């Protein structure tokens, strides 16, 4: 009898910024700019997006993770 080997696919590597992608909302630079509680991640994203030709997908906002600040 021939046995079939079951190979498991390796899970894709998740970067620290993508770790909470499903629990935090992705916000654009306009949202970060108008935020009252500007965080370090948002300020870095604003700096990146202020350069000519920059393309961004948004940044996860830690203020949208929990019930606070909603």
For each residue, the residues with C-beta under 8 A, 3 or more apart:
1:
2:
3:
4:
5:
6:
7:
8:
9:
10:
11:
12:
13:
14: 18 19
15: 18 19
16: 19
17: 21 41 59 60
18: 14 15 21 60
19: 14 15 16
20: 23 24 60 62 65
21: 17 18 24 26 60
22:
23: 20 65
24: 20 21 60 61 62 64 65
25: 60 61 64
26: 21 57 58 59 60 61
27: 31 32 42 58 59 60 61 64
28: 31 32 56 58
29: 32 33 45 46 49 50 56
30: 33 34
31: 27 28 34 35 61
32: 27 28 29 35 38 42 43 45 46 59 61
33: 29 30 46
34: 30 31
35: 31 32 38 39 42 61 63
36:
37: 63 69
38: 32 35 42 43
39: 35 42 43 62 63
40: 43 44
41: 17 44 45 59 60 62
42: 27 32 35 38 39 45 46 59 61
43: 32 38 39 40 46 47
44: 40 41 47 48
45: 29 32 41 42 48 49 56 59
46: 29 32 33 42 43 49 50
47: 43 44 50 51
48: 44 45 51 54 56
49: 29 45 46 54 56
50: 29 46 47 54
51: 47 48 54
52:
53:
54: 48 49 50 51
55:
56: 28 29 45 48 49 59
57: 26
58: 26 27 28
59: 17 26 27 32 41 42 45 56
60: 17 18 20 21 24 25 26 27 41
61: 24 25 26 27 31 32 35 42 64 65
62: 20 24 39 41 65
63: 35 37 39 68 69
64: 24 25 27 61 69 70
65: 20 23 24 61 62
66:
67: 70
68: 63
69: 37 63 64
70: 64 67
